[in-house]
Amino acid sequence: MGVRTAQAEWQGDLKGGSGTMSIGGRFAGPFTFSSRFEEGAGSNPEELLAAAHAGCYSMALSHGLAEAGHTPTRVSTTADVSLEMADGRPTITTIALVCDAEVPGIDDAEFQKIAEATKSGCPVSRALAGPEITLRATLR
């Protein structure tokens, strides 16, 4: 299946320094202490993790639904990654997945069953089994 690569570089100390992150040559962006731990401009590793999880979950749910005979017309997922202090250290404490899907011919009970199974089964969820991962899935 292959290896996927991202790269990051940081220059300077924690609070005064700055860095850049790039993903496979398609995305590159700056990040700073302020963009990560405050509300400053730029990106941060948690946003990239959220993007990876949202993308992975949407693809995996689409696959699970299609395998169950209900090909979706749309699956949209947002991932909110919470970075908080725990034991005196910045820690990712929760990831909240919020999914909105249009799936013809499926009832909510079956949709919820597949959505919940996907939450723990998608590759990024499996890689991140440490933090609590929550999900709110909406069928339209």
DSSP file (Angstrom, degrees, kcal/mol; ACC not computed):
  #  RESIDUE AA STRUCTURE BP1 BP2  ACC     N-H-->O    O-->H-N    N-H-->O    O-->H-N    TCO  KAPPA ALPHA  PHI   PSI    X-CA   Y-CA   Z-CA
    1    1 A M              0   0    0      0, 0.0     2,-0.1     0, 0.0     0, 0.0   0.000 360.0 360.0 360.0 -23.6    0.0    0.0    0.0
    2    2 A G        -     0   0    0      2,-0.0     2,-0.5     0, 0.0     0, 0.0  -0.170 360.0 -78.2 104.2 166.5    3.0    2.3    0.3
    3    3 A V        -     0   0    0     -2,-0.1     2,-0.4     2,-0.0     0, 0.0  -0.914  34.9-152.1-108.4 132.8    4.5    4.8    2.7
    4    4 A R        -     0   0    0     -2,-0.5     2,-0.4     2,-0.0    -2,-0.0  -0.864  15.3-153.5-105.7 141.6    3.2    8.3    3.0
    5    5 A T        +     0   0    0     -2,-0.4    19,-1.6     2,-0.0     2,-0.3  -0.937  19.4 173.8-126.6 137.1    5.5   11.1    4.0
    6    6 A A  E     -A   23   0A   0     -2,-0.4     2,-0.4    17,-0.2    17,-0.2  -0.933  15.8-155.4-128.5 157.1    5.2   14.4    5.7
    7    7 A Q  E     -A   22   0A   0     15,-2.8    15,-3.0    -2,-0.3     2,-0.3  -0.987   9.6-176.7-136.8 143.5    8.0   16.7    6.7
    8    8 A A  E     -A   21   0A   0     -2,-0.4     2,-0.4    13,-0.2    13,-0.2  -0.992   4.3-169.3-138.8 148.3    8.4   19.3    9.4
    9    9 A E  E     -A   20   0A   0     11,-2.4    11,-2.0    -2,-0.3     2,-0.4  -1.000   3.1-166.7-136.8 137.7   11.2   21.7   10.3
   10   10 A W  E     -A   19   0A   0     -2,-0.4     2,-0.4     9,-0.2     9,-0.2  -0.977   1.9-166.7-124.2 137.5   11.4   23.9   13.4
   11   11 A Q  E     +A   18   0A   0      7,-3.0     7,-2.0    -2,-0.4     2,-0.1  -0.990  53.0   2.3-126.3 129.6   13.9   26.8   13.9
   12   12 A G  S    S-     0   0    0     -2,-0.4     5,-0.1     5,-0.2    -2,-0.0  -0.430  97.9 -35.4  97.8-172.0   14.6   28.5   17.2
   13   13 A D     >  -     0   0    0     -2,-0.1     4,-1.8     1,-0.1    -2,-0.1  -0.207  67.8 -92.6 -81.7 178.2   13.3   27.9   20.7
   14   14 A L  T  4 S+     0   0    0      1,-0.2    19,-0.3     2,-0.2    -3,-0.1   0.939 119.1  29.2 -60.5 -53.5    9.7   26.8   21.5
   15   15 A K  T  4 S+     0   0    0      1,-0.2    18,-0.2    18,-0.1    19,-0.2   0.843 130.2  35.1 -81.5 -33.3    8.1   30.2   22.0
   16   16 A G  T  4 S+     0   0    0     17,-0.1    -2,-0.2    16,-0.1    -1,-0.2   0.590 102.8  86.6 -97.4 -11.2   10.1   32.4   19.7
   17   17 A G     <  -     0   0    0     -4,-1.8    16,-0.6    -5,-0.1     2,-0.3  -0.087  56.7-156.5 -81.7-177.6   10.8   29.9   16.9
   18   18 A S  E     -AB  11  32A   0     -7,-2.0    -7,-3.0    14,-0.2     2,-0.3  -0.974   7.6-170.9-154.2 163.2    8.8   28.9   13.9
   19   19 A G  E     -AB  10  31A   0     12,-2.7    12,-2.4    -2,-0.3     2,-0.3  -0.907  15.6-132.9-148.8 175.9    8.4   26.0   11.5
   20   20 A T  E     -AB   9  30A   0    -11,-2.0   -11,-2.4    -2,-0.3     2,-0.4  -0.975  13.0-161.4-132.9 149.2    7.0   24.7    8.4
   21   21 A M  E     -AB   8  29A   0      8,-2.6     8,-2.4    -2,-0.3     2,-0.4  -0.975   7.8-172.7-127.0 143.8    5.2   21.4    7.6
   22   22 A S  E     -AB   7  28A   0    -15,-3.0   -15,-2.8    -2,-0.4     2,-0.6  -0.995  12.6-152.6-138.7 148.3    4.6   19.8    4.3
   23   23 A I  E >> S-AB   6  27A   0      4,-2.3     3,-2.7    -2,-0.4     4,-1.2  -0.949  73.7 -40.5-122.8 109.6    2.6   16.8    3.1
   24   24 A G  T 34 S-     0   0    0    -19,-1.6   -18,-0.1    -2,-0.6     4,-0.1   0.698 104.9 -68.7  50.1  25.6    3.8   15.0    0.1
   25   25 A G  T 34 S+     0   0    0      2,-0.3    -1,-0.3     1,-0.1     3,-0.1   0.489 125.4  90.9  76.1   1.5    4.7   18.2   -1.8
   26   26 A R  T <4 S+     0   0    0     -3,-2.7     2,-0.4     1,-0.3    -2,-0.2   0.705  87.7  33.4-102.3 -24.8    1.0   19.2   -2.0
   27   27 A F  E  <  +B   23   0A   0     -4,-1.2    -4,-2.3     2,-0.0     2,-0.3  -0.997  60.3 168.9-132.0 136.5    0.6   21.2    1.1
   28   28 A A  E     +B   22   0A   0     -2,-0.4    -6,-0.2    -6,-0.2    -8,-0.0  -0.981  11.5 156.6-144.1 136.4    3.1   23.4    2.9
   29   29 A G  E     -B   21   0A   0     -8,-2.4    -8,-2.6    -2,-0.3     2,-0.1  -0.998  35.3-108.9-158.5 156.8    2.4   25.8    5.7
   30   30 A P  E     -B   20   0A   0      0, 0.0    13,-2.6     0, 0.0     2,-0.3  -0.460  27.5-173.5 -83.7 156.9    3.9   27.6    8.6
   31   31 A F  E     +Bc  19  43A   0    -12,-2.4   -12,-2.7    11,-0.2     2,-0.3  -0.988   3.7 177.6-147.5 152.2    3.3   26.9   12.3
   32   32 A T  E  >  -B   18   0A   0     11,-0.5     4,-1.3    -2,-0.3     5,-0.2  -0.830  48.7 -93.7-139.8 173.7    4.4   28.7   15.5
   33   33 A F  H  > S+     0   0    0    -16,-0.6     4,-3.2   -19,-0.3     5,-0.5   0.924 126.7  51.5 -56.1 -44.5    4.0   28.4   19.2
   34   34 A S  H  > S+     0   0    0      1,-0.2     6,-2.1   -19,-0.2     4,-1.4   0.878 107.6  50.1 -64.1 -39.6    1.1   30.8   18.9
   35   35 A S  H  4 S+     0   0    0      6,-0.2    -1,-0.2     4,-0.2    -2,-0.2   0.731 120.2  37.7 -72.6 -19.4   -0.7   28.8   16.1
   36   36 A R  H  < S+     0   0    0     -4,-1.3    -2,-0.2    -3,-0.4    -1,-0.2   0.867 130.9  21.2 -96.8 -43.8   -0.4   25.6   18.1
   37   37 A F  H  < S+     0   0    0     -4,-3.2    -3,-0.2    -5,-0.2    -2,-0.1   0.504 130.1  25.2-109.0  -5.7   -1.0   26.6   21.8
   38   38 A E  S  < S-     0   0    0     -4,-1.4    -4,-0.0    -5,-0.5    -3,-0.0  -0.261 100.4 -82.2-128.6-143.2   -2.8   29.9   21.3
   39   39 A E  S    S+     0   0    0     -2,-0.1    -4,-0.2     2,-0.0    -5,-0.1  -0.039  73.3 140.6-121.7  31.2   -5.0   31.3   18.5
   40   40 A G        -     0   0    0     -6,-2.1    -8,-0.1     1,-0.1     2,-0.1  -0.173  58.5 -85.4 -73.6 167.0   -2.3   32.6   16.2
   41   41 A A  S    S+     0   0    0    -10,-0.1    -6,-0.2     0, 0.0     2,-0.2  -0.361  87.0  51.5 -70.3 149.9   -2.2   32.5   12.4
   42   42 A G  S    S-     0   0    0    -11,-0.1   -11,-0.2    -7,-0.1     2,-0.1  -0.511  83.1 -77.1 112.9 178.5   -0.8   29.3   10.8
   43   43 A S  B     -c   31   0A   0    -13,-2.6   -11,-0.5    -2,-0.2    -8,-0.1  -0.213  35.5-155.9 -99.8-168.4   -1.5   25.7   11.1
   44   44 A N    >>  -     0   0    0    -13,-0.1     4,-1.6    -2,-0.1     3,-0.6  -0.967  35.1 -98.8-164.3 162.8   -0.4   23.1   13.6
   45   45 A P  H 3> S+     0   0    0      0, 0.0     4,-2.3     0, 0.0     5,-0.2   0.829 118.4  59.3 -59.3 -32.3    0.1   19.3   13.9
   46   46 A E  H 3> S+     0   0    0      1,-0.2     4,-2.4     2,-0.2     5,-0.1   0.875 103.1  51.5 -67.7 -35.7   -3.3   18.8   15.5
   47   47 A E  H <> S+     0   0    0     -3,-0.6     4,-2.5     2,-0.2    -1,-0.2   0.899 110.5  49.0 -64.7 -39.3   -5.1   20.3   12.5
   48   48 A L  H  X S+     0   0    0     -4,-1.6     4,-2.3     2,-0.2    -2,-0.2   0.894 110.9  49.9 -67.7 -37.9   -3.2   18.0   10.2
   49   49 A L  H  X S+     0   0    0     -4,-2.3     4,-2.5     2,-0.2    -2,-0.2   0.907 110.6  50.6 -63.4 -41.9   -4.1   15.1   12.4
   50   50 A A  H  X S+     0   0    0     -4,-2.4     4,-2.8     2,-0.2     5,-0.2   0.914 110.1  49.5 -62.2 -43.2   -7.8   16.2   12.3
   51   51 A A  H  X S+     0   0    0     -4,-2.5     4,-2.4     1,-0.2     5,-0.2   0.912 111.6  49.0 -62.9 -42.4   -7.7   16.4    8.5
   52   52 A A  H  X S+     0   0    0     -4,-2.3     4,-2.4     2,-0.2    -2,-0.2   0.922 113.6  46.0 -63.2 -43.4   -6.2   13.0    8.2
   53   53 A H  H  X S+     0   0    0     -4,-2.5     4,-2.8     2,-0.2     5,-0.2   0.917 112.8  49.0 -68.7 -42.9   -8.8   11.5   10.6
   54   54 A A  H  X S+     0   0    0     -4,-2.8     4,-2.3     2,-0.2    -1,-0.2   0.920 114.5  45.7 -61.9 -43.9  -11.7   13.2    8.9
   55   55 A G  H  X S+     0   0    0     -4,-2.4     4,-2.1    -5,-0.2    -2,-0.2   0.920 114.6  47.3 -65.1 -44.0  -10.5   12.1    5.4
   56   56 A C  H  X S+     0   0    0     -4,-2.4     4,-2.7    -5,-0.2     5,-0.2   0.929 113.0  48.3 -63.3 -46.5   -9.9    8.5    6.6
   57   57 A Y  H  X S+     0   0    0     -4,-2.8     4,-3.0     1,-0.2     5,-0.3   0.924 110.3  51.2 -63.1 -44.7  -13.2    8.2    8.3
   58   58 A S  H  X S+     0   0    0     -4,-2.3     4,-2.1    -5,-0.2    -1,-0.2   0.921 113.9  44.2 -59.1 -44.8  -15.2    9.6    5.4
   59   59 A M  H  X S+     0   0    0     -4,-2.1     4,-2.1     2,-0.2    -1,-0.2   0.930 115.2  47.7 -65.1 -45.3  -13.5    7.1    3.0
   60   60 A A  H  X S+     0   0    0     -4,-2.7     4,-2.7     1,-0.2    -2,-0.2   0.894 112.2  48.9 -66.1 -40.1  -13.9    4.2    5.4
   61   61 A L  H  X S+     0   0    0     -4,-3.0     4,-2.8     2,-0.2     5,-0.2   0.921 109.3  52.7 -65.8 -42.2  -17.6    4.9    6.1
   62   62 A S  H  X S+     0   0    0     -4,-2.1     4,-2.2    -5,-0.3    -2,-0.2   0.915 112.1  46.5 -56.6 -42.9  -18.3    5.2    2.4
   63   63 A H  H  X S+     0   0    0     -4,-2.1     4,-2.8     2,-0.2    -2,-0.2   0.938 112.2  49.2 -65.1 -47.5  -16.7    1.8    1.9
   64   64 A G  H  X S+     0   0    0     -4,-2.7     4,-1.3     1,-0.2    -2,-0.2   0.892 112.4  48.2 -60.8 -40.5  -18.6    0.2    4.8
   65   65 A L  H  <>S+     0   0    0     -4,-2.8     5,-2.8     2,-0.2     3,-0.2   0.925 112.6  47.8 -65.4 -44.8  -21.9    1.6    3.6
   66   66 A A  H ><5S+     0   0    0     -4,-2.2     3,-1.8    -5,-0.2     5,-0.2   0.900 108.4  54.9 -63.5 -40.6  -21.3    0.4    0.0
   67   67 A E  H 3<5S+     0   0    0     -4,-2.8    -1,-0.2     1,-0.3    -2,-0.2   0.821 106.2  53.0 -61.4 -30.2  -20.2   -3.1    1.3
   68   68 A A  T 3<5S-     0   0    0     -4,-1.3    -1,-0.3    -3,-0.2    -2,-0.2   0.371 128.7-100.1 -85.8   4.2  -23.6   -3.2    3.2
   69   69 A G  T < 5S+     0   0    0     -3,-1.8     2,-0.4    -5,-0.1    -3,-0.2   0.652  95.3 106.6  89.7  16.6  -25.4   -2.4   -0.1
   70   70 A H      < -     0   0    0     -5,-2.8    -3,-0.1    -6,-0.1    -2,-0.1  -0.711  51.7-164.6-130.3  81.1  -26.0    1.3    0.6
   71   71 A T        -     0   0    0     -2,-0.4     2,-0.1    -5,-0.2    -8,-0.1  -0.508  20.7-133.3 -68.7 122.3  -23.7    3.4   -1.6
   72   72 A P        -     0   0    0      0, 0.0    31,-0.2     0, 0.0     3,-0.1  -0.397  12.0-152.3 -76.2 152.9  -23.7    6.9   -0.2
   73   73 A T  S    S+     0   0    0     29,-2.6     2,-0.3     1,-0.3    30,-0.2   0.694  84.4   3.9 -89.3 -23.6  -24.1   10.0   -2.3
   74   74 A R  E     -D  102   0B   0     28,-1.4    28,-2.7     2,-0.0     2,-0.4  -0.942  53.7-175.4-161.7 137.4  -22.1   12.0    0.2
   75   75 A V  E     -D  101   0B   0     -2,-0.3     2,-0.5    26,-0.2    26,-0.2  -0.963  13.4-179.2-133.3 118.2  -20.1   11.6    3.4
   76   76 A S  E     -D  100   0B   0     24,-2.7    24,-2.9    -2,-0.4     2,-0.4  -0.975   4.2-176.6-121.1 127.8  -18.8   14.7    5.1
   77   77 A T  E     -D   99   0B   0     -2,-0.5     2,-0.4    22,-0.2    22,-0.2  -0.978  12.9-165.8-129.6 137.1  -16.8   14.5    8.3
   78   78 A T  E     -D   98   0B   0     20,-2.5    20,-2.9    -2,-0.4     2,-0.5  -0.955  10.0-158.4-113.4 138.3  -15.3   17.1   10.6
   79   79 A A  E     -D   97   0B   0     -2,-0.4     2,-0.6    18,-0.2    18,-0.2  -0.981   1.3-162.6-119.4 124.5  -12.7   16.1   13.2
   80   80 A D  E     -D   96   0B   0     16,-2.4    16,-2.5    -2,-0.5     2,-0.5  -0.930   7.7-162.2-106.3 114.6  -12.1   18.3   16.2
   81   81 A V  E     -D   95   0B   0     -2,-0.6     2,-0.6    14,-0.2    14,-0.2  -0.861   7.3-149.9 -99.2 123.0   -8.8   17.5   18.0
   82   82 A S  E     -D   94   0B   0     12,-2.6    11,-2.1    -2,-0.5    12,-0.7  -0.833   8.7-167.7 -98.3 123.7   -8.5   18.8   21.6
   83   83 A L  E     +D   92   0B   0     -2,-0.6     2,-0.3     9,-0.2     9,-0.2  -0.951  24.6 156.2-108.9 115.8   -5.1   19.7   22.9
   84   84 A E  E     -D   91   0B   0      7,-2.8     7,-3.2    -2,-0.6     2,-0.4  -0.881  47.7 -91.5-136.2 164.1   -5.2   20.2   26.6
   85   85 A M  E     +D   90   0B   0     -2,-0.3     2,-0.4     5,-0.2    -2,-0.0  -0.667  44.9 171.4 -78.2 129.4   -2.8   20.1   29.6
   86   86 A A  E >  S-D   89   0B   0      3,-2.7     3,-1.6    -2,-0.4     6,-0.0  -0.978  71.3  -8.1-140.2 125.5   -2.7   16.7   31.2
   87   87 A D  T 3  S-     0   0    0     -2,-0.4    -1,-0.1     1,-0.3    -2,-0.0   0.854 130.7 -56.9  54.7  35.8   -0.2   15.8   33.9
   88   88 A G  T 3  S+     0   0    0      1,-0.2    -1,-0.3     3,-0.0    -3,-0.1   0.568 120.6  97.2  77.4   8.7    1.5   19.1   33.2
   89   89 A R  E <  S-D   86   0B   0     -3,-1.6    -3,-2.7    -5,-0.1    -1,-0.2  -0.973  83.7-101.3-131.3 144.9    2.1   18.4   29.5
   90   90 A P  E     +D   85   0B   0      0, 0.0     2,-0.4     0, 0.0    -5,-0.2  -0.461  52.2 176.5 -61.6 130.6    0.2   19.3   26.3
   91   91 A T  E     -D   84   0B   0     -7,-3.2    -7,-2.8    -2,-0.2     2,-0.8  -0.999  39.4-121.3-142.3 137.2   -1.8   16.2   25.4
   92   92 A I  E     +D   83   0B   0     -2,-0.4    -9,-0.2    -9,-0.2     3,-0.1  -0.725  38.9 172.3 -74.9 114.4   -4.4   15.3   22.7
   93   93 A T  E     +     0   0B   0    -11,-2.1    39,-1.1    -2,-0.8     2,-0.3   0.784  54.0   7.2-100.6 -32.1   -7.3   14.3   25.0
   94   94 A T  E     -De  82 132B   0    -12,-0.7   -12,-2.6    37,-0.2     2,-0.4  -0.990  47.4-156.7-148.1 155.9  -10.2   13.8   22.6
   95   95 A I  E     -De  81 133B   0     37,-1.9    39,-3.0    -2,-0.3     2,-0.7  -0.971  16.7-160.6-130.9 118.5  -11.0   13.6   18.9
   96   96 A A  E     -De  80 134B   0    -16,-2.5   -16,-2.4    -2,-0.4     2,-0.5  -0.890   3.2-160.9-104.2 114.4  -14.6   14.4   18.1
   97   97 A L  E     -De  79 135B   0     37,-3.2    39,-2.3    -2,-0.7     2,-0.5  -0.813   5.4-171.2 -92.1 130.0  -15.8   13.1   14.7
   98   98 A V  E     -De  78 136B   0    -20,-2.9   -20,-2.5    -2,-0.5     2,-0.4  -0.972  10.3-173.9-123.8 114.9  -18.9   14.8   13.4
   99   99 A C  E     -De  77 137B   0     37,-2.9    39,-2.8    -2,-0.5     2,-0.4  -0.895  14.8-173.1-117.8 137.9  -20.3   13.1   10.3
  100  100 A D  E     +De  76 138B   0    -24,-2.9   -24,-2.7    -2,-0.4     2,-0.4  -0.995  19.1 177.0-128.2 122.2  -23.1   14.1    8.0
  101  101 A A  E     -De  75 139B   0     37,-3.1    39,-3.3    -2,-0.4     2,-0.6  -0.946  29.6-149.7-133.7 148.9  -24.1   11.6    5.3
  102  102 A E  E     +D   74   0B   0    -28,-2.7   -29,-2.6    -2,-0.4   -28,-1.4  -0.972  29.2 165.4-113.2 115.2  -26.6   11.2    2.5
  103  103 A V    >   -     0   0    0     -2,-0.6     3,-1.0   -31,-0.2     8,-0.1  -0.899  27.6-140.7-136.7 103.1  -27.3    7.5    2.0
  104  104 A P  T 3  S+     0   0    0      0, 0.0     3,-0.1     0, 0.0    -2,-0.0  -0.355  80.6  12.1 -63.6 140.0  -30.3    6.4    0.0
  105  105 A G  T 3  S+     0   0    0      1,-0.2     2,-0.4   -35,-0.1   -34,-0.0   0.637  95.4 113.9  77.0  17.3  -32.2    3.3    1.2
  106  106 A I    <   -     0   0    0     -3,-1.0    -1,-0.2   -36,-0.0     2,-0.2  -0.938  56.4-135.8-120.8 144.3  -30.7    2.9    4.7
  107  107 A D     >  -     0   0    0     -2,-0.4     4,-2.3     1,-0.1     5,-0.2  -0.570  28.7-109.3 -92.3 164.9  -32.5    3.3    8.1
  108  108 A D  H  > S+     0   0    0      1,-0.2     4,-3.0     2,-0.2     5,-0.2   0.849 114.1  57.3 -64.2 -35.6  -30.8    5.2   10.9
  109  109 A A  H  > S+     0   0    0      2,-0.2     4,-1.9     1,-0.2    -1,-0.2   0.934 111.4  41.7 -62.6 -45.7  -30.2    2.0   13.1
  110  110 A E  H  > S+     0   0    0      2,-0.2     4,-2.3     1,-0.2     5,-0.2   0.905 114.5  52.5 -68.0 -40.2  -28.2    0.4   10.3
  111  111 A F  H  X S+     0   0    0     -4,-2.3     4,-2.9     1,-0.2    -2,-0.2   0.936 110.0  48.3 -59.1 -47.0  -26.4    3.6    9.5
  112  112 A Q  H  X S+     0   0    0     -4,-3.0     4,-2.6     1,-0.2     5,-0.2   0.884 109.7  53.2 -62.3 -38.9  -25.4    4.1   13.2
  113  113 A K  H  X S+     0   0    0     -4,-1.9     4,-2.0    -5,-0.2    -1,-0.2   0.935 114.2  41.1 -61.6 -47.1  -24.1    0.5   13.4
  114  114 A I  H  X S+     0   0    0     -4,-2.3     4,-2.1     2,-0.2    -2,-0.2   0.898 114.8  52.1 -69.4 -40.3  -21.9    1.0   10.4
  115  115 A A  H  X S+     0   0    0     -4,-2.9     4,-1.6    -5,-0.2    -2,-0.2   0.915 111.4  46.9 -62.1 -43.4  -20.8    4.5   11.5
  116  116 A E  H  X S+     0   0    0     -4,-2.6     4,-1.0     1,-0.2    -1,-0.2   0.903 111.2  50.6 -67.1 -41.7  -19.8    3.2   14.9
  117  117 A A  H  X S+     0   0    0     -4,-2.0     4,-1.1     1,-0.2     3,-0.3   0.873 109.4  52.5 -63.2 -36.2  -17.9    0.2   13.6
  118  118 A T  H  X S+     0   0    0     -4,-2.1     4,-2.2     1,-0.2    -1,-0.2   0.843  97.1  67.8 -68.1 -33.6  -16.0    2.6   11.2
  119  119 A K  H  < S+     0   0    0     -4,-1.6    -1,-0.2     1,-0.2    -2,-0.2   0.898 113.7  28.4 -54.9 -43.1  -15.0    4.8   14.1
  120  120 A S  H  < S+     0   0    0     -4,-1.0    -1,-0.2    -3,-0.3    -2,-0.2   0.616 122.1  54.6 -92.8 -12.5  -12.8    2.2   15.6
  121  121 A G  H  < S+     0   0    0     -4,-1.1    -2,-0.2    -5,-0.2    -3,-0.2   0.673  75.4 101.2 -99.4 -18.1  -12.0    0.5   12.3
  122  122 A C  S  X S-     0   0    0     -4,-2.2     4,-2.5     1,-0.1     5,-0.2  -0.394  81.6-114.3 -69.7 149.5  -10.6    3.1   10.0
  123  123 A P  H  > S+     0   0    0      0, 0.0     4,-1.9     0, 0.0     5,-0.1   0.836 114.5  48.6 -54.7 -39.4   -6.8    3.1    9.7
  124  124 A V  H  > S+     0   0    0      2,-0.2     4,-1.7     1,-0.2   -71,-0.1   0.918 110.9  50.8 -70.2 -40.9   -6.3    6.5   11.4
  125  125 A S  H  4 S+     0   0    0      1,-0.2    -1,-0.2     2,-0.2     3,-0.2   0.921 110.4  50.5 -58.4 -42.8   -8.6    5.6   14.3
  126  126 A R  H >< S+     0   0    0     -4,-2.5     3,-0.9     1,-0.2    -1,-0.2   0.877 110.2  49.4 -64.2 -36.9   -6.6    2.4   14.8
  127  127 A A  H 3< S+     0   0    0     -4,-1.9    -1,-0.2     1,-0.2     3,-0.2   0.790 114.3  46.5 -70.6 -26.5   -3.4    4.3   14.8
  128  128 A L  T 3<  +     0   0    0     -4,-1.7    -1,-0.2     1,-0.2    -2,-0.2  -0.064  67.4 135.0-106.0  31.6   -4.8    6.7   17.4
  129  129 A A    <   +     0   0    0     -3,-0.9    -1,-0.2     1,-0.2     4,-0.1   0.628  59.9  73.4 -60.6 -12.2   -6.3    4.2   19.7
  130  130 A G  S    S+     0   0    0     -3,-0.2    -1,-0.2     2,-0.1    -2,-0.1   0.974  87.5  58.4 -68.7 -56.4   -4.8    6.1   22.7
  131  131 A P  S    S-     0   0    0      0, 0.0     2,-0.2     0, 0.0   -37,-0.2  -0.383  98.0 -97.2 -75.9 154.7   -7.1    9.2   22.8
  132  132 A E  E     -e   94   0B   0    -39,-1.1   -37,-1.9    -2,-0.1     2,-0.5  -0.506  38.4-157.7 -64.2 132.5  -10.8    9.0   23.3
  133  133 A I  E     -e   95   0B   0     -2,-0.2     2,-0.2   -39,-0.2   -37,-0.2  -0.971  10.3-171.5-117.5 118.5  -12.5    9.2   19.9
  134  134 A T  E     -e   96   0B   0    -39,-3.0   -37,-3.2    -2,-0.5     2,-0.4  -0.686   2.6-160.3-106.6 163.2  -16.1   10.3   19.9
  135  135 A L  E     -e   97   0B   0     -2,-0.2     2,-0.4   -39,-0.2   -37,-0.2  -0.999  17.3-175.1-145.4 137.3  -18.5   10.3   17.0
  136  136 A R  E     -e   98   0B   0    -39,-2.3   -37,-2.9    -2,-0.4     2,-0.4  -0.956  20.5-171.7-127.0 113.5  -21.8   12.1   16.1
  137  137 A A  E     -e   99   0B   0     -2,-0.4     2,-0.5   -39,-0.2   -37,-0.2  -0.894   5.6-164.5-111.5 133.8  -23.1   10.7   12.8
  138  138 A T  E     -e  100   0B   0    -39,-2.8   -37,-3.1    -2,-0.4     2,-0.5  -0.968   6.4-153.8-119.8 127.9  -26.1   12.3   11.0
  139  139 A L  E      e  101   0B   0     -2,-0.5   -37,-0.2   -39,-0.2   -31,-0.1  -0.862 360.0 360.0 -97.5 130.7  -28.0   10.5    8.2
  140  140 A R              0   0    0    -39,-3.3   -38,-0.2    -2,-0.5    -1,-0.1   0.360 360.0 360.0-114.7 360.0  -29.8   12.8    5.8
